[in-house]
Amino acid sequence: MIEPLRMHRLDVILLDGHRGNVISELQKTGITQIDFVDDKEVRELNLERTPPLERITEISRELFRTSRLINLLKQFDTRKTPFLDALLGVENVKKQELEESTWKELVGESSKLTDKLEPEVLDITEKIQSISSRENEATKEIDECSLFLHDIKLEDMGESKYTYTLAGHAESTEGVSEALEERFGRNFALMTPAENNVLICVLREAKEELEEMLSTLGIKKIAMPKNKGSLLDYCGGLEDELKKLRYEKARLTAKLRKIYEENYQQLLVNKELLEIEKERAQIVVSGAKTNKTSFIRVWVPADKSREIQTLIKWKSHDNCEIIVDKDPDPEKAPTLMYHNYMKPFQFVTSMYGIPKYGQIDPTMFAVPALILLTGLMIADAAYGLVLLGISLAMYRKYAGMSQGVKNLSLFLMMCAIATIGVGVVMGDYFGTLVHDWYAVNVLNLHSLHEIEEAKLPLQIFHPESIDLIVILYLSVIGGVCHLVLGTLLGFYNDWKLGHKKKAITHYLAWSFFGVGLGIFLDITMGSMFSEQLSHRDWLPLFSPYMINVAAAMIFGGLVLAFIGSKLMVLLEFLDFFAFTLSYARVMALLVGAGAVATAFNQVAAIAWEMGSAFGIVLAIIIFILGQGLHFALGVLSGFVQAMRLVYVEHFSRYYQGGGRVFMPFVAKRKYTILKEE
């Protein structure tokens, strides 16, 4: 369709007792959007904001408990996501088929599981945390003591009644004794049980002085355990304790892992179902209420409006009033794009911005142009086959996992087919590799001129030689046509919306100008490059006598545009002309792609002609790496440049986007699927 779907706004008033049933049924259909009624309108209608359904408390409490268990157990979810899966954002999830249940049944079933698991999981987690804390402390003590592993008595360390003794690790013991003697005289004792290890004993009242000196002496104080007995025995005890701690931690972790393996998937399922029920209970906050009735605003596609009205009346037992707005305010109505055959490619428009309600949807024009331009930019049949293989592999692997990746792979298939078609017409297969081989080995041609003019089956153009100007010619003329299509679509859009003056003085004016410019460029370029185009007798497209018609259309278009935009017409003229020349990039990439691929072929051929095994292997490596690199860069560049021509040059003629996305009220399911009745 050329426009988004028409929408109806349903303002629904119903008794509070039927509100929950109606909301649940609307969520199941998944074809409505429940809109938020702003506070100003609520006050004007003398209503109150609707609170969540009463069930929200029980659902939220159970959801919190379930989420906490998931967070405690997810540490064991160590499945590695393949790089491509992570890049595409897909996950292979086997959905659990379930029968529909009430919210009370769901909360009850979920509570049974959480009541069973919660005490055990919390107890094990707390014990593991306690063990980890003690493990860290013991490890730190062992690391500290390892700097001073000597058979000393711990009760002699630290403060006593008269003395203070510390152990330290010195960068160098040279000069330590002299410094201590200078400060404390004879009231100290220094022992060096090993290189860089020191024991210093001073009077108790000199403790602070000693500790202040440590940094100047280059001594790091070693914290000794406040214990009795030998330091070596104490460290040995710590090692034994660590072994026991680690064994117990491993045992508890294994127990927790078993709980994860048996219950984690069900917890994820319960969480998903609870979130669905929570959304149902919260969505009513979007509406308003009186003492006994509720007000809900619903957006629905026009072709589904009667169906939804019937459903609401059925679930409310006809205790409702529905006000239907069939011509809603375009600024408030959401946009729902719909295409029978273009639906997988709607993301092309969405990446730029969805159309406003009631305005033109450019998908059916943008997608074919983008596919064709991409094919022209890559322009190699062999690359097209590789791209087709990649897209088919993506579709086969990911189509069932992600609708987005499925749509992308379909789009890539179309681009690959276009690339193959352009490559066949241009005679490019890994550059001129197949063309040159065919000319030499099949047609038995030997001169460079004959080889260049030889044609493969179905080949029409020679972009790297005699048809260089032809490709430039067609690129520019095609660009004008693409721009004029945009201005004509803009004319249709504004005329339909009632902006007739702008439709004529802007869009129609530049359509006249564009057509005239196209004819003028066709005739002018045909005259300038008559020699280069002589082998294409169908060029130029128009007779030289049409030059006056072209001039009249250009002049008339500028006059109409001047009426609408006055002196701004000069900037718009330069803008239109610059965008026209921008399409010359099609020729640049089309010709350049084949030339670069051919250059890699020639380098590989030089290595091949060496005749040795090394030369043959080197030639194969150069060919694979060169063509692989050029394929990757060529495909990326082709997509980027094609998108630029559509998004910048074409869309700037008429399309702005900025629409409000239609957000269907539907259950978001990743782990579950309802059994069909």
N, C-alpha and C positions, 0 to 999 in steps of 0.2 A: 504494500500500500504506500501511496505517496504521502500520507499523513498518519500521525499516530491514531490509535483507536479513540473513538468518541467515548466520553465518560458520562455517567450519570452520578449525581450526588444524591444520596438518600439520607434524609434526616429522619431518624427512627425514634419514636416515643413509645415505650412499652412499660408494663408493670415490672417492678423490681424482681418479683418472683420468677419471671421468665428470662431475666437478663443473662444468667449463667448459661442456660441451654442455648440461647441464640448465639452468644459469643463462641461457645464450643463448636457449634455447627458451622459458623462462618470460618473458623480456623480450619476446619476439615476441608471446606471447599477450596480454600487457598486462592480465591479469585477476587477478593475484596481488600480494600485498604481502609482500616479504621483510622479516621483522621482526628487530630487533636483540635478541640474547640478552644480557642484562646480565651484568656481570662476576661478580656474586655467584652466579648460576646456573651460569656456566661453571666456577667453582671447585667448587661443590657436585657437579657432574657429573664432576669430576676431568678436565676437558678443557683445551685451550689455545685462545686466540683465533686465529682463522684469519687468516693473512696474505693480502694481495692476490695475485691470480694472477701468475705470473712475467712474463707479457706486459706488466704494468703499466709496467715501466721503459721499454721501447721505445715504447709508446703515449704515455706522458707526455713523453718526449723529443721525439717528433715533434709532439705537440700544442703543446709550448712553442715550437718553431721556427715552426710554422704561425701561432700566435697572435701571435708577434713580427712576422712579416711583415704580418699583418692590421693590427696597431697602427701600423706604419710607413706603410701605404698608405691607411688609412681617412680620412686628411686630405682625400682627393680625393672622398670620398663626400659630396657637397654637395647631395644631393636634398632638396628642401624638403617636409616633411610638412604637408599641409593642416591647418588649425587643428582641424577636427572629428575628423580621423583621430588627431591627437595627443591630443585630449581623451578619445577613446574608447580609446586605446591600441591601435590596429590598424595593420597594415602590409600593403600589397598585395605579396606575395612570390610569384613564379612558382616553383613547386617543380620540382626536377630529378628526373626518374624514373630510378631506378637498379636494377640487378640486385644481388641479395644477394652479398656477398663475405666471405671470411674476414678475420680481423684482420691476418694476415700480408700478404694481398693489399692491404688498405687501407693499411697502413703503407708497403708498397713503392711503391704508386702515389703516395701523398702525398710520400714522400721524393724521388721523381723530380722533382716540381714544386718542392719546397723547395730541393733541390740545385741546380736550374737558376736559381732566382730569388734565393736568399739572398745569394750573393757580390755580385751586381750591385746588389741593393737596398741592402745594407749599405754598399757602396762609395759609391754615389750619395748615400745619406743622410749618410754621414760627410763627403763633399765639400761637400754643401749646408750642413751645420752649420759647417764650417770657413769657407766663404765668408760665411755669415751673421755669424759672429763677427768676421771682418775687416771686413765691411760696416758693422757697428755701430761698430767702432773708428774707421774712416775717417769715418763720419758724425759721430761725436762730435768728432773733430779738426777737421773743417770747421766745425761749429757753434761750437767754441771759437775758432777763428781768425777766424771771421766778425765777431767783436766787435772785431778789431784788424787790419783789412785795409789794411796800409800796406807800402810797399816798404822793408822792413828786412832786414838780413842775419841769418839765424838763428844763424850762428856767433858773433855779437856778444852773443847773449842768454845768460843764465845766468852761471855762474862762469867767470872767467878767472884769470890768475895774480895779478892785483891787485884786480880789481873784480867786482861782482855787479850784473847788470842784469836787470830784470823789466819785463814789460808788464802793464798793468792797465786795467780799465774802471771809471771813477769816477762816482759819482752826481753829483758836482760837483767841479770843480778848484779852486774858491775855497778859499783857506787852506791848500792842500796844500804850496805852496812854503814858507810861513812855518813850518808844522809841521816840515817836513824840515830847515829851517835851524836851528830851535830844537834839534833833536835831534842833527844831524850837523855843524852849523856850515857851513863852506864845502866839506866833503868829500862833496858829492853833486852830481848833475846831474839836472835835470828837463826833459823835453820833452813837449809836448802836440801831437802830429801832427794831432789832430782833436779836436773837442768830446767831452769825457768820456773820451778815450783818453790815457793817460800812459805815458811811459817813464822809469823811475827807475834811476839808477846810483849805487851807493855803494861804499865800500871793501869788499873781500871779507870782512873780519872783522866788518863791520856787517850782514851778511846776516840774521841772526836778529832783530836789532833792527828792521830794516826790515819783515820779514814780520809781526812782532808789531804794528806800527803800522797795517798795512793796514786792519784792521777799524775802528779808530777814525777813520781817514781816509775810510771809505766806499769803499774801493777793492777790487775783486775781481780777484785775480791771474789772468791768462790763461796757461794752460799752453802753452808753445811747443814745437814739435817739436824733438827733438835731431837736427838735420840741418844741412846747409850750403846756402848759396844764399839766394835771395830768398824771403820768406814768400809773396808772391803767386805765384811760380812753383811753390812747394811745394803751395799750395792748388789750383792748376790741375792739378797732377799727381794730387792726390787725387781730383779730379772725374773725370779720365780713368780712374783706377783703379776708381772706383765704377761707371762705365758698363760696364767690362769685367766686373767682379764680378757686376753685375746681369744682364748678358747670359748669362754662364756659369751663373748660378743658374737663370735662366729655361730655358736649354737642358737642364740636368739635371732640373729639375722636370717639363718636358715629357716627358722620357724616363721618369721615374718614373710620370707619369700614364698613359703608354702601357702600362706594366707593369700598373698598376691596372686599366685598362680591359680588358685581355686575360686577367687572371688572378684578380682579386679575388673574383669570384663562386665560382670553383672553390676558392679558399682557404677561403671560408665553408662550402662544402659539405664539404670535407675536415675542417675543424675540428668541424663537427657530428657527422660520422661517428666521428671520433676520440673525442669526448666520450661518445658512446654506448658505444663499446668500453671506454673508461676506467671508465664506471659499471659495466659488466658485470664488469670485473676487480676493482673495489673492493667491490662489494656483498657479496662473500663474507666481508668483515671483520665483517659483522653476525653471523656464525655462529661455530662452534667446530670443533675438530678433534682427532683422535688422530694416531698416526703414519701411518696409511694411510687413514683415513676422515674425512669431513666431516659436520658437523651443520648443517642449515639449517632455519629456522622460517619457514613460509609460511602466510599468511592467504589464504583463497579463499572466495568466495560458495558457500554450501552446494549450490546447483544446478549449480555448475561443479566441485565437489570431485572427483567420480569422473573427470571428463575430465582434470583436472590430475594426479591420481594415475596414470592410465594413461600420460600423457605422460612423467612422471618415470621410470616403470618402463621405458618404451620407450627413452628417451635414456640410461638407465643400464644397459641390457641386463639388467634385473631384478636388478642387483647393488645393491639398496637395501632399506631398511626404512622404512616410513611409518607413523607413529603418528597416528591421527586423533582429534582432540578435537571432538566434535559439540556440546558444551555448554560453551563456553569461559567464562572469568571475564569478566563484563560490564565490569569496570574495565580490563581489558587488551585486549579485543577492539576492533578499529577499526569505525567506522560507515560503511556504504555505503548512502546513500539511493537508492531506486529507485522510479520511478513511470512507468507507461506514458504517460499523458497529461499528467502534471504535471512531467515531467522538465525541460522548459525553464524551469520556474519554481522549481526547487529553490534557486536563489540567494536567494529571499525568506527562506527559513529559514536558509540558510547565513550571511547577513548578521548574523543575531541570534546564531547558534551552532547547530552541528549537534547532533542528539539523541544521547544516550548509547546505547550498544549495548543492545538489548533494550527500550528505552523507546519511547514513542509518537513518531511523526514527524508533526508538525502541518501539513506542507505542503498536503495536500489540503483542510484546513480554513482555513488562513491565506490561501492565494492567492485563492480565490473571495471571501472576506470583504474582502481588500485591494482587489481589483478593483472590487467593488460600492461600497465606501466611497469609493474614489477617484472613481468616477463620480458618486456623490452629492455629493461635495465640489466638483467642477467644475460639474456640472449644467447644461451648456449644449450643445445639439446641434451648434451651429455650431463651438464650440471642439472638440467631439469629432471632427468631420469634419477640422478642421485637424490635430489630434493624430494621427488615423488616417493622414492623408497623410504626416506627418512619419515615423511609425513604418514605413509601407510603403516610403518612400524609404530609410530606414535599413536595412531588411531587404534591399531590392534591392541596395544598394551593399555592405553589409558582411557579409551572411550567410555568404558564402564565405570571408571573411577571419578571422572571429573567432566562435567558438561563444558566447562571453559576450555580444557585441553582438547576435548573432542571437537569443539568449534574451531579452535586454532589449527588443528591438524587438517580439517576439511578445507580451511582457507589456504593452507600451505599446499594442499593437493591441487587446488585450482590455480595457484600461482605456478606450481611445477608444470602443470599441463600447458599453461600459457607460455612458459619458458621453453618447453619442448617445441611448441608450435613456432615460436619466433626463431628458435635455433635452427629448425628445419628450413624455414623460409630464408634465413640468412646463411645457411650452410656451415654453421659453427658447431663442431663437436670437439670439445677440448681445444678450442681455438680452431685453427685450420688443419688440424692433424688429419682428420678423416678426409677432408676436401683435397688436401695435397696428395695423400696416398691414393685416392680414387683417380685423380687426374694423371698421376704418373703410372700407376700399376694397372688401371682398368682402361683409361682412355689413351694410354701410351703417349702422353704429352711430355715435352722436355723443356721447352723455352719458358722462362719466367712469365712472359706476357700470356702465353697460352694457358699456363697453369692458373694464373689469376682469373682469367675469364671463363674457365671451365665451371660447369655446374653439376652439383649433385642432384639426384632425383628429388623433385619437389622444391629445389632451391630456386629462389626468384631474385634475390639481391646479393651483391658483393660488397658488404659494408666496409671492408678493409681496403678496397681498391676503387673500382669505377663507380660505385654507388655511394660514395661518401657524401657528395652534395645532395643526392636524392634523399638520403636519410635525414640530413639537416633540413632540407626543404619540407619533408613530411612531418618532422618533429615540430617545426614552427607552426605550420598550417594546422596540425592536430591540436597544438596548444591553444590556438585561437578558437577552434571549435569547442574545446573543453571550457574555456572561459565564457564563451557565448552561451553554452548550456547553463552555466551558473547564473548569468544575468537573466536568462529566460525563466529559470526556476524562481528567481527572486521576483520577477514580474508577476508570475502566477501567484506566488505567495501573498504579495502585497495587494494585488487586485482582489483576491479572495477575501482578504481581511478588511477591505474597504479603503485601503490607503491608495486611492487611484492616482492622485497627483504624483506621489513618489514612484508608483509603479511605472508611470509614463516618463516623467522627467529624470528618473535615475536608471531603473532597470531596462526599460524599453529603449531609452536613449543609448545606453552603452551596448545594448544588443545590436542596434543599427550600426553603431560605431564598430563593433567587433566584426560583424559580417563584412562591412565595407573594408576594414583593415585586412581581413583574411583574403578578400578578392584582390586588394591592392598588392599585398605581399606575394600572392600567387603569381600575378602578372609580372611584377617587378623582378622577383627572383627568377622567374622563367626567362626573362630577358637577360638578366645579368649572367646567369649560368647556362645560357642556351647550349653552349658547346658540351658542358658536362652532363646536360640532360638530354642530349640528342638521341641517345639510345633508348630513352623512355618516351615514346611518341605520345603518350597520354598525359604528359606534363608540358606546359602548365595546364591546370584544370579548366581555366576560364580563357575566353578569347580576349585579346588585347583591347577589343572594342568595349569590354565591360569596365575599363578603367574609369570612364565617366560615371557609370553607375556606382562604382566603389567610392569615388570622390563625393558624390551626392550623399551617399549613406553616411560617410564619415562626417561631412559637414552638417548634415541634418541631425545626426546623433549628438554632435558637440553643441549645436544650438539648443536642442532639447535639454541637454545636461546643464547648460549655462542657465536656463530658466529655473532649474531646480536648485543649483548649488553656486551660481554666480562664479566668482573668480576661482573657487575651489576646483573648478573643472580642469584647470591647468595641472594641478597635482594629480587628479584622478586620471588624466590623460597619460601623464608620465608613469603612473602606477600601472595602468593597463598595459602600456607598451613594454614596461620592464618585465611584467609577469609573462607577457607573450614570449619575450626572448629567453625567459627562464626555462622554457621547455626545450631549449637547445641542449640541455643537460642529457636529454634522452639520447640524442645522437652521440654525445661525448662518452657516456657510459656504454652504449651499445657497441661503438667502435673500439673504445679503449679496452673493454672486457676481452674481446677477441684478440686484440693486439698483445695484451699481457700474457694470455694463455699461450699464444703462439711463441712468444719470447721464451717461456719456460720450455716449450717443445724444442726449440732450436738449441738451447743450452744442453738439454738432455740428449739431443741428436749428436752434438759434438762429442759427448762422453761415449755414446754408443759406437760411434765410428772409430774409436780407439781400437776396437776389435778384441781387446783382452777381457778376461772374466771380470777384472776390476772395473773396467770401463762400462761393461754391461750392467753390473750391480749399481755403479754410480749413476748411470742413466736412469735406471728404474727408481732409485731413491730421489733423484732430482725431479723426475716426473711426478711421483706420488706426492712429495712434500710441496712442490711448486703448485701443482694443480689443486691440492687440498687447501693450501693457504689462500690461493686465489678464489677458490669456491667459497670459503668462509667469508672472506672480505667482500667478494662480489655479491653474495646473497645479502649480507648485512647492508652494504651500500645500496643495493637495489631497493630493498625495503624502505630504507630511510629516505632516499631521494624520491621514491614514488609517493610515500606518505607526505612528504613536503609539498609535492605538486598538488595533491588532493587537499590537504589540510590548510595550506597557505594560499596557493594560487587559486584553486577552485572554490573552496569554502568562503574565502574572503569576498567573493562576488555576491553572496546572498545569505550565508548561513552563519549563525552566531552560537547556537546551542543555548545552554543556560536553563533548560527545562527542569521541572521538579520530578524526580524519579518516582514512579509508582512502586510502592513498597507493600507487596501482598502480605496480608495477615495469614501466615501459614506456619505449621509446625516445622521447625528446622530439625531434620533427622540425619544423623550420621551413623549411628550404631543400631538403629531399629527401623523396622518397616511393618506396617499393619497388614494383617492377613485380609485378603479380599473376601467380602461376604459372598 
